Amino acid sequence: MKSTNRKIVQFIRDNWVIPADNNSLFAKEHSIDEKTVRRIKDDNDYQIALITIMRICEARNLKLYEFFKMVGV
């Protein structure tokens, strides 16, 4: 389970957070707290919540199954 969580966090970090290059803007656009964005970006042990994934997917007009398929889990 931990490796699945890590895969999800790394996908979000590498594909969306780092390219956005602005934690505040990413947080605002995805209806999540900036502290959460910092954790995704910097905390190697961060356990991402399903509600956070859902908010990010909603902001990106993705269904959960589409997101998990992209991540490969």
Distance bins in CASP14 RR format, pairs under 12 A and 6 or more apart:
PFRMAT RR
TARGET T0000
AUTHOR 0000-0000-0000
RMODE 2
METHOD distances of the structure
MODEL  1
1 7 0 0 0 0 0 1 0 0 0 0 0
1 8 0 0 0 0 0 1 0 0 0 0 0
1 47 0 0 0 0 1 0 0 0 0 0 0
1 48 0 0 0 0 0 1 0 0 0 0 0
1 73 0 0 0 0 0 1 0 0 0 0 0
2 8 0 0 0 0 0 1 0 0 0 0 0
2 9 0 0 0 0 0 1 0 0 0 0 0
2 44 0 0 0 0 0 1 0 0 0 0 0
2 45 0 0 0 0 1 0 0 0 0 0 0
2 46 0 0 0 0 0 1 0 0 0 0 0
2 47 0 0 0 0 1 0 0 0 0 0 0
2 48 0 0 0 0 0 1 0 0 0 0 0
3 9 0 0 0 0 0 1 0 0 0 0 0
3 10 0 0 0 0 0 1 0 0 0 0 0
3 71 0 0 0 0 0 1 0 0 0 0 0
3 72 0 0 0 0 0 1 0 0 0 0 0
3 73 0 0 0 0 1 0 0 0 0 0 0
4 10 0 0 0 0 0 1 0 0 0 0 0
4 11 0 0 0 0 0 1 0 0 0 0 0
4 47 0 0 0 0 0 1 0 0 0 0 0
4 48 0 0 0 0 0 1 0 0 0 0 0
4 53 0 0 0 0 0 1 0 0 0 0 0
4 68 0 0 0 0 1 0 0 0 0 0 0
4 71 0 0 0 0 1 0 0 0 0 0 0
4 72 0 0 0 0 1 0 0 0 0 0 0
4 73 1 0 1 0 0 0 0 0 0 0 0
5 11 0 0 0 0 0 1 0 0 0 0 0
5 12 0 0 0 0 0 1 0 0 0 0 0
5 40 0 0 0 0 0 1 0 0 0 0 0
5 43 0 0 0 0 0 1 0 0 0 0 0
5 44 0 0 0 0 0 1 0 0 0 0 0
5 45 0 0 0 0 1 0 0 0 0 0 0
5 46 0 0 0 0 1 0 0 0 0 0 0
5 47 1 0 1 0 0 0 0 0 0 0 0
5 48 1 0 0 1 0 0 0 0 0 0 0
5 49 0 0 0 0 0 1 0 0 0 0 0
5 50 0 0 0 0 0 1 0 0 0 0 0
5 52 0 0 0 0 0 1 0 0 0 0 0
5 53 0 0 0 0 0 1 0 0 0 0 0
5 71 0 0 0 0 0 1 0 0 0 0 0
5 73 0 0 0 0 1 0 0 0 0 0 0
6 12 0 0 0 0 0 1 0 0 0 0 0
6 13 0 0 0 0 0 1 0 0 0 0 0
6 14 0 0 0 0 0 1 0 0 0 0 0
6 40 0 0 0 0 0 1 0 0 0 0 0
6 43 0 0 0 0 0 1 0 0 0 0 0
6 44 1 0 0 1 0 0 0 0 0 0 0
6 45 0 0 0 0 1 0 0 0 0 0 0
6 46 0 0 0 0 1 0 0 0 0 0 0
6 47 0 0 0 0 1 0 0 0 0 0 0
6 48 0 0 0 0 1 0 0 0 0 0 0
6 71 0 0 0 0 0 1 0 0 0 0 0
6 73 0 0 0 0 0 1 0 0 0 0 0
7 13 0 0 0 0 0 1 0 0 0 0 0
7 14 0 0 0 0 0 1 0 0 0 0 0
7 15 0 0 0 0 0 1 0 0 0 0 0
7 48 0 0 0 0 0 1 0 0 0 0 0
7 67 0 0 0 0 0 1 0 0 0 0 0
7 68 0 0 0 0 1 0 0 0 0 0 0
7 70 0 0 0 0 0 1 0 0 0 0 0
7 71 1 0 1 0 0 0 0 0 0 0 0
7 72 1 0 0 1 0 0 0 0 0 0 0
7 73 1 0 1 0 0 0 0 0 0 0 0
8 14 0 0 0 0 0 1 0 0 0 0 0
8 15 0 0 0 0 0 1 0 0 0 0 0
8 16 0 0 0 0 0 1 0 0 0 0 0
8 40 0 0 0 0 1 0 0 0 0 0 0
8 46 0 0 0 0 0 1 0 0 0 0 0
8 47 0 0 0 0 1 0 0 0 0 0 0
8 48 1 0 1 0 0 0 0 0 0 0 0
8 49 0 0 0 0 0 1 0 0 0 0 0
8 50 0 0 0 0 0 1 0 0 0 0 0
8 52 0 0 0 0 1 0 0 0 0 0 0
8 53 1 0 0 1 0 0 0 0 0 0 0
8 56 0 0 0 0 0 1 0 0 0 0 0
8 57 0 0 0 0 0 1 0 0 0 0 0
8 64 0 0 0 0 0 1 0 0 0 0 0
8 67 0 0 0 0 1 0 0 0 0 0 0
8 68 0 0 0 0 1 0 0 0 0 0 0
8 70 0 0 0 0 0 1 0 0 0 0 0
8 71 1 0 1 0 0 0 0 0 0 0 0
8 72 0 0 0 0 1 0 0 0 0 0 0
8 73 1 0 0 1 0 0 0 0 0 0 0
9 15 0 0 0 0 0 1 0 0 0 0 0
9 16 0 0 0 0 0 1 0 0 0 0 0
9 17 0 0 0 0 1 0 0 0 0 0 0
9 36 0 0 0 0 0 1 0 0 0 0 0
9 37 0 0 0 0 0 1 0 0 0 0 0
9 39 0 0 0 0 1 0 0 0 0 0 0
9 40 1 0 1 0 0 0 0 0 0 0 0
9 41 0 0 0 0 1 0 0 0 0 0 0
9 42 0 0 0 0 0 1 0 0 0 0 0
9 43 0 0 0 0 1 0 0 0 0 0 0
9 44 0 0 0 0 1 0 0 0 0 0 0
9 45 0 0 0 0 1 0 0 0 0 0 0
9 46 1 0 1 0 0 0 0 0 0 0 0
9 47 0 0 0 0 1 0 0 0 0 0 0
9 48 1 0 1 0 0 0 0 0 0 0 0
9 49 0 0 0 0 0 1 0 0 0 0 0
9 52 0 0 0 0 1 0 0 0 0 0 0
9 53 0 0 0 0 1 0 0 0 0 0 0
9 56 0 0 0 0 0 1 0 0 0 0 0
9 71 0 0 0 0 1 0 0 0 0 0 0
9 73 0 0 0 0 0 1 0 0 0 0 0
10 16 0 0 0 0 0 1 0 0 0 0 0
10 17 0 0 0 0 0 1 0 0 0 0 0
10 18 0 0 0 0 0 1 0 0 0 0 0
10 40 0 0 0 0 1 0 0 0 0 0 0
10 41 0 0 0 0 0 1 0 0 0 0 0
10 43 0 0 0 0 0 1 0 0 0 0 0
10 44 0 0 0 0 1 0 0 0 0 0 0
10 46 0 0 0 0 0 1 0 0 0 0 0
10 48 0 0 0 0 0 1 0 0 0 0 0
10 71 0 0 0 0 1 0 0 0 0 0 0
10 72 0 0 0 0 0 1 0 0 0 0 0
10 73 0 0 0 0 0 1 0 0 0 0 0
11 17 0 0 0 0 1 0 0 0 0 0 0
11 18 0 0 0 0 0 1 0 0 0 0 0
11 40 0 0 0 0 0 1 0 0 0 0 0
11 48 0 0 0 0 0 1 0 0 0 0 0
11 53 0 0 0 0 0 1 0 0 0 0 0
11 56 0 0 0 0 0 1 0 0 0 0 0
11 57 0 0 0 0 0 1 0 0 0 0 0
11 62 0 0 0 0 0 1 0 0 0 0 0
11 67 0 0 0 0 1 0 0 0 0 0 0
11 68 0 0 0 0 1 0 0 0 0 0 0
11 69 0 0 0 0 0 1 0 0 0 0 0
11 70 1 0 0 1 0 0 0 0 0 0 0
11 71 1 0 1 0 0 0 0 0 0 0 0
11 72 0 0 0 0 1 0 0 0 0 0 0
11 73 0 0 0 0 1 0 0 0 0 0 0
12 18 0 0 0 0 1 0 0 0 0 0 0
12 19 0 0 0 0 0 1 0 0 0 0 0
12 20 0 0 0 0 0 1 0 0 0 0 0
12 26 0 0 0 0 1 0 0 0 0 0 0
12 30 0 0 0 0 1 0 0 0 0 0 0
12 32 0 0 0 0 0 1 0 0 0 0 0
12 36 0 0 0 0 0 1 0 0 0 0 0
12 37 0 0 0 0 1 0 0 0 0 0 0
12 39 0 0 0 0 0 1 0 0 0 0 0
12 40 1 0 1 0 0 0 0 0 0 0 0
12 41 0 0 0 0 1 0 0 0 0 0 0
12 46 0 0 0 0 0 1 0 0 0 0 0
12 48 1 0 0 1 0 0 0 0 0 0 0
12 52 0 0 0 0 1 0 0 0 0 0 0
12 53 1 0 0 1 0 0 0 0 0 0 0
12 55 0 0 0 0 0 1 0 0 0 0 0
12 56 1 0 0 1 0 0 0 0 0 0 0
12 57 0 0 0 0 0 1 0 0 0 0 0
12 59 0 0 0 0 0 1 0 0 0 0 0
12 60 0 0 0 0 0 1 0 0 0 0 0
12 62 0 0 0 0 0 1 0 0 0 0 0
12 67 0 0 0 0 1 0 0 0 0 0 0
12 70 0 0 0 0 0 1 0 0 0 0 0
12 71 0 0 0 0 1 0 0 0 0 0 0
13 19 0 0 0 0 1 0 0 0 0 0 0
13 20 0 0 0 0 0 1 0 0 0 0 0
13 23 0 0 0 0 0 1 0 0 0 0 0
13 26 0 0 0 0 0 1 0 0 0 0 0
13 36 0 0 0 0 0 1 0 0 0 0 0
13 37 0 0 0 0 1 0 0 0 0 0 0
13 38 0 0 0 0 0 1 0 0 0 0 0
13 39 0 0 0 0 1 0 0 0 0 0 0
13 40 1 0 1 0 0 0 0 0 0 0 0
13 41 1 0 1 0 0 0 0 0 0 0 0
13 42 0 0 0 0 1 0 0 0 0 0 0
13 43 0 0 0 0 1 0 0 0 0 0 0
13 44 0 0 0 0 0 1 0 0 0 0 0
13 46 0 0 0 0 1 0 0 0 0 0 0
13 48 0 0 0 0 0 1 0 0 0 0 0
13 56 0 0 0 0 0 1 0 0 0 0 0
13 71 0 0 0 0 0 1 0 0 0 0 0
14 20 0 0 0 0 0 1 0 0 0 0 0
14 40 0 0 0 0 0 1 0 0 0 0 0
14 41 0 0 0 0 1 0 0 0 0 0 0
14 70 0 0 0 0 0 1 0 0 0 0 0
14 71 0 0 0 0 0 1 0 0 0 0 0
15 26 0 0 0 0 0 1 0 0 0 0 0
15 40 0 0 0 0 0 1 0 0 0 0 0
15 56 0 0 0 0 0 1 0 0 0 0 0
15 60 0 0 0 0 0 1 0 0 0 0 0
15 62 0 0 0 0 0 1 0 0 0 0 0
15 67 0 0 0 0 0 1 0 0 0 0 0
15 70 0 0 0 0 1 0 0 0 0 0 0
15 71 0 0 0 0 1 0 0 0 0 0 0
16 22 0 0 0 0 0 1 0 0 0 0 0
16 23 0 0 0 0 0 1 0 0 0 0 0
16 25 0 0 0 0 0 1 0 0 0 0 0
16 26 1 0 0 1 0 0 0 0 0 0 0
16 27 0 0 0 0 0 1 0 0 0 0 0
16 29 0 0 0 0 1 0 0 0 0 0 0
16 30 0 0 0 0 1 0 0 0 0 0 0
16 32 0 0 0 0 0 1 0 0 0 0 0
16 37 0 0 0 0 1 0 0 0 0 0 0
16 40 0 0 0 0 1 0 0 0 0 0 0
16 41 0 0 0 0 0 1 0 0 0 0 0
16 53 0 0 0 0 0 1 0 0 0 0 0
16 56 1 0 0 1 0 0 0 0 0 0 0
16 57 0 0 0 0 0 1 0 0 0 0 0
16 59 0 0 0 0 1 0 0 0 0 0 0
16 60 1 0 0 1 0 0 0 0 0 0 0
16 62 0 0 0 0 0 1 0 0 0 0 0
16 67 0 0 0 0 0 1 0 0 0 0 0
16 70 0 0 0 0 0 1 0 0 0 0 0
16 71 0 0 0 0 0 1 0 0 0 0 0
17 23 1 0 0 1 0 0 0 0 0 0 0
17 24 0 0 0 0 0 1 0 0 0 0 0
17 25 0 0 0 0 0 1 0 0 0 0 0
17 26 1 0 1 0 0 0 0 0 0 0 0
17 27 0 0 0 0 1 0 0 0 0 0 0
17 29 0 0 0 0 0 1 0 0 0 0 0
17 30 0 0 0 0 1 0 0 0 0 0 0
17 32 0 0 0 0 0 1 0 0 0 0 0
17 34 0 0 0 0 0 1 0 0 0 0 0
17 36 0 0 0 0 0 1 0 0 0 0 0
17 37 1 0 0 1 0 0 0 0 0 0 0
17 38 0 0 0 0 1 0 0 0 0 0 0
17 39 0 0 0 0 0 1 0 0 0 0 0
17 40 1 0 1 0 0 0 0 0 0 0 0
17 41 1 0 1 0 0 0 0 0 0 0 0
17 42 0 0 0 0 1 0 0 0 0 0 0
17 43 0 0 0 0 0 1 0 0 0 0 0
17 46 0 0 0 0 0 1 0 0 0 0 0
17 48 0 0 0 0 0 1 0 0 0 0 0
17 52 0 0 0 0 0 1 0 0 0 0 0
17 56 0 0 0 0 1 0 0 0 0 0 0
18 26 0 0 0 0 1 0 0 0 0 0 0
18 37 0 0 0 0 0 1 0 0 0 0 0
18 40 0 0 0 0 1 0 0 0 0 0 0
18 41 1 0 0 1 0 0 0 0 0 0 0
18 42 0 0 0 0 0 1 0 0 0 0 0
19 25 0 0 0 0 0 1 0 0 0 0 0
19 26 0 0 0 0 1 0 0 0 0 0 0
19 41 0 0 0 0 0 1 0 0 0 0 0
20 26 1 0 1 0 0 0 0 0 0 0 0
20 27 0 0 0 0 1 0 0 0 0 0 0
20 28 0 0 0 0 0 1 0 0 0 0 0
20 29 0 0 0 0 1 0 0 0 0 0 0
20 30 0 0 0 0 1 0 0 0 0 0 0
20 34 0 0 0 0 0 1 0 0 0 0 0
20 37 0 0 0 0 1 0 0 0 0 0 0
20 40 0 0 0 0 0 1 0 0 0 0 0
20 41 0 0 0 0 1 0 0 0 0 0 0
20 56 0 0 0 0 0 1 0 0 0 0 0
20 59 0 0 0 0 0 1 0 0 0 0 0
20 60 0 0 0 0 0 1 0 0 0 0 0
21 37 0 0 0 0 0 1 0 0 0 0 0
21 41 0 0 0 0 0 1 0 0 0 0 0
22 28 0 0 0 0 1 0 0 0 0 0 0
22 29 0 0 0 0 1 0 0 0 0 0 0
22 30 0 0 0 0 0 1 0 0 0 0 0
22 34 0 0 0 0 0 1 0 0 0 0 0
22 37 0 0 0 0 1 0 0 0 0 0 0
22 41 0 0 0 0 0 1 0 0 0 0 0
23 29 0 0 0 0 0 1 0 0 0 0 0
23 30 0 0 0 0 0 1 0 0 0 0 0
23 32 0 0 0 0 0 1 0 0 0 0 0
23 33 0 0 0 0 0 1 0 0 0 0 0
23 34 1 0 1 0 0 0 0 0 0 0 0
23 35 0 0 0 0 1 0 0 0 0 0 0
23 36 0 0 0 0 1 0 0 0 0 0 0
23 37 1 0 1 0 0 0 0 0 0 0 0
23 38 1 0 0 1 0 0 0 0 0 0 0
23 39 0 0 0 0 0 1 0 0 0 0 0
23 40 0 0 0 0 1 0 0 0 0 0 0
23 41 1 0 0 1 0 0 0 0 0 0 0
23 42 0 0 0 0 1 0 0 0 0 0 0
24 30 0 0 0 0 0 1 0 0 0 0 0
24 32 0 0 0 0 0 1 0 0 0 0 0
24 33 0 0 0 0 0 1 0 0 0 0 0
24 34 1 0 1 0 0 0 0 0 0 0 0
24 35 0 0 0 0 0 1 0 0 0 0 0
24 36 0 0 0 0 0 1 0 0 0 0 0
24 37 0 0 0 0 1 0 0 0 0 0 0
24 38 0 0 0 0 0 1 0 0 0 0 0
25 32 0 0 0 0 0 1 0 0 0 0 0
25 34 0 0 0 0 1 0 0 0 0 0 0
25 37 0 0 0 0 1 0 0 0 0 0 0
25 59 0 0 0 0 0 1 0 0 0 0 0
26 32 0 0 0 0 1 0 0 0 0 0 0
26 33 0 0 0 0 0 1 0 0 0 0 0
26 34 0 0 0 0 1 0 0 0 0 0 0
26 36 0 0 0 0 1 0 0 0 0 0 0
26 37 1 0 1 0 0 0 0 0 0 0 0
26 38 0 0 0 0 0 1 0 0 0 0 0
26 40 0 0 0 0 1 0 0 0 0 0 0
26 41 0 0 0 0 1 0 0 0 0 0 0
26 55 0 0 0 0 0 1 0 0 0 0 0
26 56 0 0 0 0 1 0 0 0 0 0 0
26 59 0 0 0 0 1 0 0 0 0 0 0
26 60 0 0 0 0 0 1 0 0 0 0 0
27 33 1 0 0 1 0 0 0 0 0 0 0
27 34 1 0 1 0 0 0 0 0 0 0 0
27 35 0 0 0 0 1 0 0 0 0 0 0
27 36 1 0 0 1 0 0 0 0 0 0 0
27 37 1 0 1 0 0 0 0 0 0 0 0
27 38 0 0 0 0 1 0 0 0 0 0 0
27 39 0 0 0 0 0 1 0 0 0 0 0
27 40 0 0 0 0 1 0 0 0 0 0 0
27 41 0 0 0 0 0 1 0 0 0 0 0
27 52 0 0 0 0 0 1 0 0 0 0 0
27 55 0 0 0 0 0 1 0 0 0 0 0
27 56 0 0 0 0 0 1 0 0 0 0 0
27 59 0 0 0 0 0 1 0 0 0 0 0
28 34 0 0 0 0 1 0 0 0 0 0 0
28 36 0 0 0 0 0 1 0 0 0 0 0
28 37 0 0 0 0 1 0 0 0 0 0 0
28 55 0 0 0 0 0 1 0 0 0 0 0
28 59 0 0 0 0 1 0 0 0 0 0 0
29 37 0 0 0 0 0 1 0 0 0 0 0
29 55 0 0 0 0 0 1 0 0 0 0 0
29 56 0 0 0 0 1 0 0 0 0 0 0
29 58 0 0 0 0 0 1 0 0 0 0 0
29 59 1 0 1 0 0 0 0 0 0 0 0
29 60 0 0 0 0 1 0 0 0 0 0 0
30 36 0 0 0 0 1 0 0 0 0 0 0
30 37 0 0 0 0 1 0 0 0 0 0 0
30 40 0 0 0 0 0 1 0 0 0 0 0
30 51 0 0 0 0 0 1 0 0 0 0 0
30 52 0 0 0 0 1 0 0 0 0 0 0
30 53 0 0 0 0 0 1 0 0 0 0 0
30 54 0 0 0 0 0 1 0 0 0 0 0
30 55 1 0 1 0 0 0 0 0 0 0 0
30 56 1 0 1 0 0 0 0 0 0 0 0
30 57 0 0 0 0 1 0 0 0 0 0 0
30 58 0 0 0 0 1 0 0 0 0 0 0
30 59 1 0 1 0 0 0 0 0 0 0 0
30 60 1 0 0 1 0 0 0 0 0 0 0
30 61 0 0 0 0 0 1 0 0 0 0 0
30 62 0 0 0 0 0 1 0 0 0 0 0
31 37 0 0 0 0 0 1 0 0 0 0 0
31 51 0 0 0 0 1 0 0 0 0 0 0
31 52 0 0 0 0 1 0 0 0 0 0 0
31 54 0 0 0 0 1 0 0 0 0 0 0
31 55 1 0 1 0 0 0 0 0 0 0 0
31 56 0 0 0 0 1 0 0 0 0 0 0
31 57 0 0 0 0 0 1 0 0 0 0 0
31 58 1 0 0 1 0 0 0 0 0 0 0
31 59 1 0 0 1 0 0 0 0 0 0 0
31 60 0 0 0 0 0 1 0 0 0 0 0
32 38 0 0 0 0 0 1 0 0 0 0 0
32 39 0 0 0 0 0 1 0 0 0 0 0
32 40 0 0 0 0 1 0 0 0 0 0 0
32 48 0 0 0 0 0 1 0 0 0 0 0
32 49 0 0 0 0 1 0 0 0 0 0 0
32 51 0 0 0 0 1 0 0 0 0 0 0
32 52 1 0 1 0 0 0 0 0 0 0 0
32 53 0 0 0 0 1 0 0 0 0 0 0
32 54 0 0 0 0 0 1 0 0 0 0 0
32 55 1 0 1 0 0 0 0 0 0 0 0
32 56 1 0 0 1 0 0 0 0 0 0 0
32 57 0 0 0 0 0 1 0 0 0 0 0
32 58 0 0 0 0 0 1 0 0 0 0 0
32 59 0 0 0 0 1 0 0 0 0 0 0
33 39 0 0 0 0 1 0 0 0 0 0 0
33 40 0 0 0 0 0 1 0 0 0 0 0
33 49 0 0 0 0 0 1 0 0 0 0 0
33 51 0 0 0 0 0 1 0 0 0 0 0
33 52 0 0 0 0 1 0 0 0 0 0 0
33 55 0 0 0 0 0 1 0 0 0 0 0
34 40 0 0 0 0 0 1 0 0 0 0 0
34 41 0 0 0 0 0 1 0 0 0 0 0
35 41 0 0 0 0 0 1 0 0 0 0 0
35 42 0 0 0 0 0 1 0 0 0 0 0
35 43 0 0 0 0 0 1 0 0 0 0 0
35 46 0 0 0 0 0 1 0 0 0 0 0
35 52 0 0 0 0 0 1 0 0 0 0 0
36 42 0 0 0 0 0 1 0 0 0 0 0
36 43 0 0 0 0 1 0 0 0 0 0 0
36 46 0 0 0 0 1 0 0 0 0 0 0
36 47 0 0 0 0 0 1 0 0 0 0 0
36 48 0 0 0 0 1 0 0 0 0 0 0
36 49 0 0 0 0 1 0 0 0 0 0 0
36 51 0 0 0 0 0 1 0 0 0 0 0
36 52 1 0 1 0 0 0 0 0 0 0 0
36 53 0 0 0 0 0 1 0 0 0 0 0
36 55 0 0 0 0 1 0 0 0 0 0 0
36 56 0 0 0 0 1 0 0 0 0 0 0
37 43 0 0 0 0 0 1 0 0 0 0 0
37 46 0 0 0 0 0 1 0 0 0 0 0
37 48 0 0 0 0 0 1 0 0 0 0 0
37 52 0 0 0 0 1 0 0 0 0 0 0
37 55 0 0 0 0 0 1 0 0 0 0 0
37 56 0 0 0 0 1 0 0 0 0 0 0
38 46 0 0 0 0 1 0 0 0 0 0 0
39 45 0 0 0 0 1 0 0 0 0 0 0
39 46 1 0 1 0 0 0 0 0 0 0 0
39 47 0 0 0 0 1 0 0 0 0 0 0
39 48 0 0 0 0 1 0 0 0 0 0 0
39 49 0 0 0 0 0 1 0 0 0 0 0
39 52 0 0 0 0 1 0 0 0 0 0 0
40 46 1 0 0 1 0 0 0 0 0 0 0
40 47 0 0 0 0 0 1 0 0 0 0 0
40 48 1 0 0 1 0 0 0 0 0 0 0
40 49 0 0 0 0 0 1 0 0 0 0 0
40 52 0 0 0 0 1 0 0 0 0 0 0
40 53 0 0 0 0 0 1 0 0 0 0 0
40 56 0 0 0 0 1 0 0 0 0 0 0
41 48 0 0 0 0 0 1 0 0 0 0 0
46 52 0 0 0 0 1 0 0 0 0 0 0
47 53 0 0 0 0 0 1 0 0 0 0 0
48 54 0 0 0 0 0 1 0 0 0 0 0
48 55 0 0 0 0 0 1 0 0 0 0 0
48 56 0 0 0 0 1 0 0 0 0 0 0
48 57 0 0 0 0 0 1 0 0 0 0 0
48 67 0 0 0 0 0 1 0 0 0 0 0
48 71 0 0 0 0 0 1 0 0 0 0 0
48 73 0 0 0 0 0 1 0 0 0 0 0
49 55 0 0 0 0 1 0 0 0 0 0 0
49 56 0 0 0 0 0 1 0 0 0 0 0
50 56 0 0 0 0 0 1 0 0 0 0 0
50 57 0 0 0 0 0 1 0 0 0 0 0
50 64 0 0 0 0 1 0 0 0 0 0 0
50 67 0 0 0 0 0 1 0 0 0 0 0
50 68 0 0 0 0 0 1 0 0 0 0 0
51 57 0 0 0 0 0 1 0 0 0 0 0
51 58 0 0 0 0 0 1 0 0 0 0 0
51 64 0 0 0 0 0 1 0 0 0 0 0
52 58 0 0 0 0 0 1 0 0 0 0 0
52 59 0 0 0 0 0 1 0 0 0 0 0
52 67 0 0 0 0 0 1 0 0 0 0 0
53 59 0 0 0 0 0 1 0 0 0 0 0
53 60 0 0 0 0 0 1 0 0 0 0 0
53 62 0 0 0 0 1 0 0 0 0 0 0
53 63 0 0 0 0 0 1 0 0 0 0 0
53 64 1 0 0 1 0 0 0 0 0 0 0
53 65 0 0 0 0 0 1 0 0 0 0 0
53 66 0 0 0 0 0 1 0 0 0 0 0
53 67 1 0 0 1 0 0 0 0 0 0 0
53 68 0 0 0 0 1 0 0 0 0 0 0
53 70 0 0 0 0 0 1 0 0 0 0 0
53 71 0 0 0 0 1 0 0 0 0 0 0
53 73 0 0 0 0 0 1 0 0 0 0 0
54 60 0 0 0 0 0 1 0 0 0 0 0
54 62 0 0 0 0 1 0 0 0 0 0 0
54 63 0 0 0 0 0 1 0 0 0 0 0
54 64 1 0 0 1 0 0 0 0 0 0 0
54 67 0 0 0 0 1 0 0 0 0 0 0
54 68 0 0 0 0 0 1 0 0 0 0 0
55 62 0 0 0 0 0 1 0 0 0 0 0
55 64 0 0 0 0 0 1 0 0 0 0 0
55 67 0 0 0 0 0 1 0 0 0 0 0
56 62 0 0 0 0 1 0 0 0 0 0 0
56 64 0 0 0 0 0 1 0 0 0 0 0
56 67 1 0 0 1 0 0 0 0 0 0 0
56 70 0 0 0 0 0 1 0 0 0 0 0
56 71 0 0 0 0 0 1 0 0 0 0 0
57 63 1 0 0 1 0 0 0 0 0 0 0
57 64 1 0 1 0 0 0 0 0 0 0 0
57 65 0 0 0 0 1 0 0 0 0 0 0
57 66 1 0 0 1 0 0 0 0 0 0 0
57 67 1 0 1 0 0 0 0 0 0 0 0
57 68 0 0 0 0 1 0 0 0 0 0 0
57 69 0 0 0 0 0 1 0 0 0 0 0
57 70 0 0 0 0 1 0 0 0 0 0 0
57 71 0 0 0 0 0 1 0 0 0 0 0
58 64 0 0 0 0 1 0 0 0 0 0 0
58 66 0 0 0 0 0 1 0 0 0 0 0
58 67 0 0 0 0 0 1 0 0 0 0 0
59 67 0 0 0 0 0 1 0 0 0 0 0
60 66 0 0 0 0 1 0 0 0 0 0 0
60 67 0 0 0 0 1 0 0 0 0 0 0
60 70 0 0 0 0 0 1 0 0 0 0 0
61 67 0 0 0 0 0 1 0 0 0 0 0
62 68 0 0 0 0 1 0 0 0 0 0 0
62 69 0 0 0 0 1 0 0 0 0 0 0
62 70 1 0 0 1 0 0 0 0 0 0 0
62 71 0 0 0 0 0 1 0 0 0 0 0
63 69 0 0 0 0 1 0 0 0 0 0 0
63 70 0 0 0 0 0 1 0 0 0 0 0
64 70 0 0 0 0 0 1 0 0 0 0 0
64 71 0 0 0 0 0 1 0 0 0 0 0
64 73 0 0 0 0 0 1 0 0 0 0 0
65 71 0 0 0 0 0 1 0 0 0 0 0
65 72 0 0 0 0 0 1 0 0 0 0 0
65 73 0 0 0 0 0 1 0 0 0 0 0
66 72 0 0 0 0 0 1 0 0 0 0 0
67 73 0 0 0 0 1 0 0 0 0 0 0
END
